[in-house]
Each structure stands twice: as structure tokens, then as C-alpha cells.
Amino acid sequence: MDALRYHEEPKPGKLEIRATKPLANGRDLSLAYSPGVAEACLEIKADPSTAARYTSRGNLVAVVSNGTAVLGLGNIGPLAAKPVMEGKAVLFKKFANIDCFDIELNEMDPVKLADIVCAMEPSFGAINLEDIKAPDCFIVEKLCRERMNIPVFHDDQHGTAIVVGAAATNALHVSGKRFEDIKVVSTGGGAAGIACLNMLLKLGVRRENVWLCDLAGLVYHGREADMTPQKAEYAQGDQPLGLADVIVGANLFLGLSGPGVLKPEMVASMAPRPIVFALANPTPEIHPDLVRSVAPDAIIATGRSDYPNQVNNVLCFPFIFRGALDVGATQINDAMQIACIEGIAALARATTSAEAAAAYRGEKLTFGADYLIPKPFDPRLMGVVAKAVAKAAMETGVATRPIEDLAAYKRKLDSSVFRSAMLMRPVFEAAATVTRRIVFAEGEDERVLRAANAMLEETTDKPILIGRPDVIAMRAERAGLPIRPERDFEIVNPESDGRYRDYWETYHGLMARRGVSPDIARAVMRTNTTAIGAVMVHRGEADSLICGTFGQYLWHLNYVRQVLARGGLHPIGALSLMILEDGPLFIADTHVHSEPTPEQIMECAKGAARHVKRFGLAPKVALCSHSQFGNLDNSSGRRMREALELLDAHEVDFAYEGEMHVDAALDQGLRDRIFPGGRFDGQANVLIFGNSDAASGVRNILKMKAGGLEVGPILMGMGNRAHVVTQSITTRGLLNMSALAGTPVAHYG
């Protein structure tokens, strides 16, 4: 019932079409259609390659099926196959931002089906053939590949083969074996099975070491029952044998057949530490617990999500198409497929991403026998795999639009997944010019551990973690992180640290005239990690503190103020960068001053403008209030008007205007009707509010209802010596904050 409700509500199906250009007035209509559309038509007629510039074709894939081999449902026909094809289109969009039409064709003749697909070439940048029965699928794919000048990819064959290839690559890595040395036994002579064997040969397996079985037993020379030319390529010997006969001594079992085909006693006869890929779905050829009962050290993969090592085509097809489309490839060749395998396999051997860990909470995602391939929700797949595919396409001469700078291309791909990446790039580049020591108050938090690991991998900064070493080591290992205390980063143990006396005496010296006795100072330095981190920064043992992953913001800020608000430094406001679909928007003051004075509002605006420049943007600051250009005599209106006068007196170097409503700040047309001749054009990119309730409320609404991604909050006024984050921050958010903290003050004034 849940599945049916999912497909039916709130509107039937899983896809809709949305316009990418405005169509709000007569001018828009004349550009989108007649007469303006004629110009695009004539450009494409003169140069067909410009279709990728003026139409959606360069990012458009057709998922084509006749419904003759749908999942494990068999020949259910094209109409019943439509939910599956819609689902495939959704995966293209979700994982690789590729637009897709599902096309279900009522044509069972493979030659005629190929004719129809070929006739659609002007509409699409690539074709994904799906769920067409064997051997018809081989015929359709061959004819389409020969006749079409765009990529044609049968995912049931090649997508499965690529993911199997990646899993096998890493399984052999774990077991210490080589492709050229192993014996492979496979069940299933269908499209996926044959494609997987073909791929294993390309990876180095010797044909004489491959034994193919199906329902009729071993495929051997001279066999007549249920044979195809594709199966005949793998014929072995001239005698009928069963699976039990040929699996003796095998290193790899590859099952793409049906449930219960492989028996425990057969596994027991395989070579030591066997690799068992039982990929029939939903019921595998053998359940993993039965394999373990006879071979505890076996390396196992299935097609199911409730066991480790799910061989899932979504690891491949969105990203191989992404790379192929972006270079205008005319085909997806062997080199591109092998590049895809290598990218997927290498990613599994790297540290698991925080995003994948969050999506699969509770699973141990550490490379090894139970983690051979990455998870589909690992956001790094896009950049790693698509770049590798694009590079291979260019090197093999099938790219019609080569990419000059592959590193920049990968950054662009990453920024489409990690939405903060592009905006944060100037900050990371500035941070890379020096090495700074960033102390994390909550060093035992898994998000902090992952951020510290990412810092070591991606930046020159050095993390310092406050926490118990044994807890940190245990949680790092559990999270699959290679980092360990002391070896990879400095640690401060509140329970036992040689600097404890120095720290409490420093804290007492700072706070003795504020009611803090030596006993209180000792207790604080044993229990309060924020205070410890602040003392480290004060003593010059760290350059910046990041705290606040749990607890209340103002509680943390209190200790930051106590220790670090000296020498002209004081908190002037909290600034949150909200990354929205149509661009960035900065919000302040979200936390520091509940109802700021005009002087504090002025300081907040100046600080926000400085930080906006760090991101390579020109600040346009709007002072926001319920009052609009003097029409109300209320508290926020009066304070905003006074702040405006103070800004005028200080002759600042950024654009600002106020007081105004938020809609006026973001809509110049509305602003011009109310108050023509304002101080800046276009939308404001900084909103300063008269109280923290309003600022924090807007921040949270944008985050929860508009899909805004937050960078921050950035604590302004403290010379980059401390930042207090919030409990909802992610690992990526902590990494971004470490880069902000790692940028010397000289870089942004």
C-alpha cells in the first residue's frame, strides 16, 4: 500500500516537466516561441552542434523499453513497465541532474524496435536501453550503436557489468588475487551475465578460466539446447556437466540467475577465501549466512540493500551518462566503461563521505570485505566518475566537445552536489596560503572527526581536538576513518593533560575579578571544553576555536567572550550565509544581540559586508524592519533609521539601504514604486534585522522550507579567533567553518 500511495499522491507518477526560462509577458512569449525561436532554429540548421547550446538535447536522455524483461517480473509489457522507467528517469535527475524522458514502445520485433529508437536521435543526447529481453537486447543495441551518432547504453548489460567490475576489482584487492589468475564460474547466460563476463575479460580474466552454466548445465562445445551465439563464446569442453562439477576450485562465483542455485556444499568446494557474487533479486542464488556457514572468510555481494555490497546500477549509469553528455560523446566505449569501474573502485577505497555515512547510519562503511563499492548516496561519485569518463572519452577521440580544464570541470560537478563548494572556493584558496591550527571543542563528535579528516585531506590547516583519546579513537574507527589521536592530530584530554595547571591558572588570571575562584577555574578546565579551547587560542596554542555542535549558542558565546573578547575584539553579530536555488543570501544578526542598538546594527552591517567580500561578492545590505522608509514609528524602525545615519557618517565602502520590508529588499521593482532612487540596484544579498528572533526565524524558514544550505553562523567581530556553530551543523558545514577560521584576518580586513 505504501508503494502504491507513493506513486499516486500528491499527483500521479514520479515526473513532471518544468520550464527553465521565464514566460511571464509578451516579450518572453516572443522569445520562447514565434518569432524569436526561429533564430535558434536557423543557428542549428547552419551548425547542428549548436543544438547543445540552444536546446535541452545536450542534457536529455531517453530511457527506452518494450517491457519484455522488467526487473524480476518478466515480460509484463510496455505499459506496466512505465513505473520502472519513470523511476529510472528520477534517478538520472536526482543523482546526476540529467533530464530524462521515459519512452515505452509497443514493439516486440528487435529490428523494428531499433528502427524506432534510431529515428529519435534528433531529440536526445543519449539513449538508455532498459529491460529488453535477451537475445533481442543484443540485436537492438548493436543496430542502434552502428546507426546512431550518440551514446547508446543498455544499462541491464553494461551498467551491471561496470558495478560488478568495480566490486570484483576491490574483492581481489582485499583477497590479494589478480584477475589473470582466477577461475570464474557464472550462472545465467542472459544479457547481464554475458556483459559481466565480457567485462571481466577486459579486466584481465582469461577466457579459458571462465565456466558458464545455465538451467541446462554447463555451456559446452556442441550443446544445442537453449544456446545463443553469446553463450557459445564461453563454451568449455565437450561434455555436459553441472554447476557442482565445475565450481570446484573456483575463486569467483558470479550469479545472475535465480534463487537457490548455489548450494553450501558447492561453496565449500571453491578455492580458499571465495568471492561469491549472488546477484539474483530479490532472492539471491545463495543467502550470505549460508555462505558464511561453510566459508567464514568469504567475500560476498548481492543485489539486495539489506546485505553489504549491494551491486546497484545507480552507482554507474547516472555518472557515465553525465561524463558522456558533457563532452558530447558519440558513444560509450570500453575505455569509458573501464574508467567508470576504476573511479567507483577507487572511491570505495577512500575515506567514506560524511553524507553517505549519514544516509546509511549504523552501517560500518570502511573499505574491506563488507564494503567493496561505495553507496549510491555518496556525493563524490559525480565528480570522480563523470570526470574519469569524460577524460577517457577525450583520450579515445569520441568527444565532440572536449573539456580543456578537467580539474575545473570536477569542481563544477562537485559544486552541483556540494552546493557550498563554488561559493566557498575563494575562502578555501585564501586559507591554503597559510597553515592555521583550528581547535574543536567537541572533539568526540563524529561530525567533528569527519571534518578533521577532511581538513587533513583537503587543506593545509591542522585540527586540534578536545576529548578523551580512547573515545576519539574508538569513534574514528567505528566511522571508518583512518585518523588516530596524536598520530594525525593533536589532542587535549580534559581528564588528564600536562597543561592542565597552566590552563586553569590562565583562566583564573583572566577571570579572578569576575567572581571565579581557583577551585572554579580548576573545575571549568576539567569540564568545559569551550573554555579550554578559548584558553588555548588566548595562549597562542591554537589560532581559532570552533564550538557549539551541541548546547545553546549563547552559553558557548559566554565563554568565548570571557576569554577572547579583549584588545578591541568583541562579538558584533552572527552572520549566516544561506545558499538558495537562485543564489546566496546573508542573514544577520541571528544569535548575538536579541535587540541590537543602532550602533550594534551599524557594526553588524559593516562586519557582514567584510565577510561577503571574502566570498568574492559585492555586498548590498538591506536594513530590514516592519517599518518601510519611515512609514512606522516603532522600535525597529527607529533603530534602523539611526543605524542608517551612522553608516552615512562613517562613509563605508559598500551599498546599503533601509529601513524596508524583506520583499522590497529582494524586489527592485517593488522598491522603486515605494521609494524611487534608492542606493543600490537589484536584489539585496545581505539582510540585517532589528532583532534576533526575526533574523533566526528567516534563517530557519529558508533552511527548512526553501532548501537553503547554511554556511555559518559566522561570529563577526572576534578577529576570526572563534566561531560558535549550531547543533544542526553538518560535517560539510564544519569543514566550511574550518576554512573560514583558517583564513587570516588580513585576507578580508
URDAGI-V490388 format. One record per backbone hydrogen bond with DSSP energy under -0.5 kcal/mol. NH is the residue of the N-H (numbers start at 1). CO is the residue of the C=O. If there is no record, write none. Layout:
{{NH | CO} {NH | CO}}
This chain:
{{5 | 1} {6 | 2} {7 | 3} {8 | 4} {9 | 5} {13 | 7} {29 | 25} {30 | 26} {31 | 27} {32 | 28} {33 | 29} {36 | 30} {37 | 33} {38 | 35} {39 | 36} {40 | 36} {41 | 37} {42 | 38} {43 | 39} {44 | 40} {45 | 41} {46 | 42} {47 | 43} {50 | 47} {51 | 48} {52 | 49} {53 | 50} {54 | 50} {55 | 51} {58 | 55} {59 | 56} {60 | 57} {61 | 99} {62 | 126} {63 | 61} {63 | 101} {64 | 62} {64 | 128} {65 | 103} {68 | 131} {69 | 131} {70 | 74} {71 | 69} {73 | 70} {74 | 70} {76 | 67} {76 | 74} {77 | 67} {81 | 77} {82 | 78} {82 | 79} {84 | 81} {85 | 81} {86 | 82} {87 | 83} {88 | 84} {89 | 85} {90 | 86} {91 | 87} {92 | 88} {93 | 89} {94 | 90} {95 | 91} {96 | 92} {97 | 93} {98 | 92} {99 | 59} {101 | 61} {103 | 63} {103 | 101} {105 | 65} {105 | 103} {107 | 105} {110 | 108} {113 | 109} {114 | 110} {115 | 111} {116 | 112} {117 | 113} {118 | 114} {119 | 115} {120 | 116} {120 | 117} {121 | 118} {123 | 120} {124 | 120} {124 | 121} {125 | 60} {126 | 60} {127 | 151} {128 | 62} {129 | 127} {129 | 153} {130 | 64} {137 | 133} {138 | 135} {139 | 135} {140 | 136} {141 | 137} {142 | 138} {143 | 139} {144 | 140} {145 | 141} {146 | 142} {147 | 143} {148 | 144} {151 | 125} {151 | 329} {153 | 127} {155 | 129} {155 | 153} {156 | 129} {157 | 154} {158 | 154} {159 | 154} {159 | 155} {160 | 155} {161 | 157} {162 | 158} {163 | 159} {164 | 160} {165 | 161} {166 | 162} {167 | 163} {168 | 164} {169 | 165} {170 | 166} {171 | 167} {172 | 168} {173 | 169} {174 | 170} {175 | 171} {176 | 172} {177 | 172} {181 | 178} {182 | 178} {182 | 179} {184 | 209} {185 | 252} {186 | 211} {187 | 254} {188 | 213} {194 | 190} {195 | 191} {196 | 192} {197 | 193} {198 | 194} {199 | 195} {200 | 196} {201 | 197} {202 | 198} {203 | 199} {204 | 201} {205 | 200} {209 | 206} {210 | 207} {211 | 184} {212 | 234} {213 | 186} {214 | 217} {217 | 214} {218 | 241} {219 | 212} {220 | 218} {221 | 237} {223 | 220} {227 | 224} {232 | 228} {233 | 229} {234 | 231} {235 | 232} {236 | 219} {245 | 242} {246 | 242} {247 | 243} {249 | 269} {250 | 247} {251 | 183} {252 | 183} {253 | 275} {254 | 185} {254 | 252} {255 | 253} {255 | 277} {256 | 187} {256 | 254} {260 | 284} {261 | 258} {262 | 285} {263 | 261} {266 | 263} {267 | 263} {268 | 264} {269 | 265} {269 | 266} {270 | 267} {271 | 250} {275 | 251} {276 | 274} {276 | 299} {277 | 253} {277 | 275} {278 | 276} {278 | 301} {279 | 255} {279 | 277} {284 | 282} {290 | 287} {291 | 287} {292 | 288} {293 | 289} {294 | 290} {294 | 291} {295 | 291} {298 | 295} {299 | 274} {300 | 298} {301 | 276} {302 | 309} {303 | 278} {307 | 304} {309 | 370} {311 | 302} {311 | 309} {312 | 310} {315 | 312} {316 | 313} {317 | 313} {319 | 316} {320 | 316} {321 | 317} {322 | 318} {323 | 319} {324 | 320} {325 | 321} {326 | 322} {327 | 323} {328 | 325} {329 | 324} {330 | 398} {333 | 331} {337 | 333} {338 | 334} {339 | 335} {340 | 336} {341 | 337} {342 | 338} {343 | 339} {344 | 340} {345 | 341} {346 | 342} {347 | 343} {348 | 344} {349 | 345} {350 | 346} {350 | 347} {357 | 353} {358 | 354} {359 | 355} {360 | 356} {361 | 358} {363 | 360} {365 | 363} {366 | 364} {368 | 371} {371 | 368} {378 | 375} {379 | 377} {381 | 378} {382 | 379} {383 | 379} {384 | 380} {385 | 381} {386 | 381} {386 | 382} {387 | 383} {388 | 384} {389 | 385} {390 | 386} {391 | 387} {392 | 388} {393 | 389} {394 | 390} {395 | 391} {396 | 392} {397 | 394} {398 | 393} {399 | 393} {400 | 327} {400 | 328} {401 | 327} {404 | 402} {406 | 404} {409 | 405} {410 | 406} {411 | 407} {412 | 408} {413 | 409} {414 | 410} {415 | 411} {416 | 412} {416 | 413} {417 | 413} {417 | 414} {418 | 414} {419 | 417} {421 | 418} {424 | 420} {425 | 421} {425 | 422} {428 | 424} {429 | 425} {430 | 426} {431 | 427} {432 | 428} {433 | 430} {434 | 431} {436 | 434} {438 | 436} {438 | 462} {439 | 437} {439 | 544} {440 | 464} {441 | 439} {441 | 546} {443 | 441} {443 | 466} {445 | 442} {449 | 445} {450 | 446} {451 | 447} {452 | 448} {453 | 449} {454 | 450} {455 | 451} {456 | 452} {457 | 453} {458 | 454} {459 | 455} {462 | 436} {463 | 461} {464 | 438} {465 | 490} {466 | 440} {467 | 465} {467 | 492} {472 | 468} {473 | 469} {474 | 470} {475 | 471} {476 | 472} {477 | 473} {478 | 474} {479 | 475} {480 | 477} {481 | 476} {486 | 489} {487 | 485} {488 | 484} {489 | 484} {490 | 463} {492 | 465} {493 | 491} {494 | 492} {496 | 493} {500 | 497} {503 | 499} {504 | 500} {505 | 501} {506 | 502} {507 | 503} {508 | 504} {509 | 505} {510 | 506} {511 | 507} {512 | 508} {514 | 511} {515 | 512} {516 | 511} {517 | 515} {521 | 517} {522 | 518} {523 | 519} {524 | 520} {525 | 521} {526 | 522} {526 | 523} {527 | 523} {528 | 524} {529 | 527} {532 | 528} {533 | 529} {534 | 530} {535 | 531} {536 | 532} {537 | 533} {538 | 534} {539 | 535} {540 | 537} {541 | 536} {542 | 536} {543 | 437} {544 | 437} {545 | 721} {546 | 439} {547 | 723} {555 | 552} {556 | 552} {557 | 553} {558 | 554} {559 | 555} {559 | 556} {560 | 556} {561 | 557} {562 | 558} {563 | 559} {564 | 560} {565 | 560} {565 | 561} {566 | 564} {569 | 566} {570 | 717} {572 | 716} {573 | 716} {575 | 573} {575 | 714} {576 | 587} {577 | 711} {578 | 576} {578 | 585} {579 | 577} {579 | 709} {580 | 578} {580 | 583} {583 | 580} {585 | 578} {586 | 685} {587 | 576} {588 | 687} {590 | 574} {594 | 592} {596 | 593} {601 | 597} {602 | 598} {603 | 599} {604 | 600} {605 | 601} {606 | 602} {607 | 603} {608 | 604} {609 | 605} {610 | 606} {611 | 607} {612 | 608} {613 | 609} {614 | 610} {614 | 611} {615 | 611} {615 | 612} {616 | 613} {617 | 612} {619 | 617} {621 | 655} {622 | 686} {623 | 657} {624 | 622} {624 | 688} {625 | 660} {629 | 659} {631 | 628} {634 | 632} {638 | 634} {639 | 635} {640 | 636} {641 | 637} {642 | 638} {643 | 639} {644 | 640} {645 | 641} {646 | 642} {647 | 643} {648 | 644} {649 | 645} {650 | 646} {651 | 647} {651 | 648} {652 | 647} {655 | 619} {657 | 621} {659 | 623} {660 | 623} {665 | 661} {666 | 662} {667 | 663} {667 | 664} {671 | 667} {672 | 668} {673 | 669} {674 | 670} {675 | 671} {684 | 665} {685 | 620} {686 | 620} {687 | 586} {688 | 622} {688 | 686} {689 | 588} {689 | 687} {690 | 624} {692 | 594} {695 | 691} {696 | 692} {697 | 693} {698 | 694} {699 | 695} {700 | 696} {701 | 697} {702 | 698} {703 | 699} {704 | 700} {705 | 701} {706 | 701} {706 | 702} {708 | 702} {709 | 579} {710 | 708} {711 | 577} {712 | 710} {714 | 575} {715 | 713} {716 | 573} {716 | 714} {718 | 715} {721 | 718} {723 | 545} {725 | 547} {725 | 723} {729 | 726} {734 | 730} {735 | 731} {736 | 732} {737 | 733} {738 | 734} {739 | 735} {740 | 736} {741 | 737} {742 | 738} {743 | 740} {744 | 742} {747 | 744} {748 | 745} {749 | 745}}
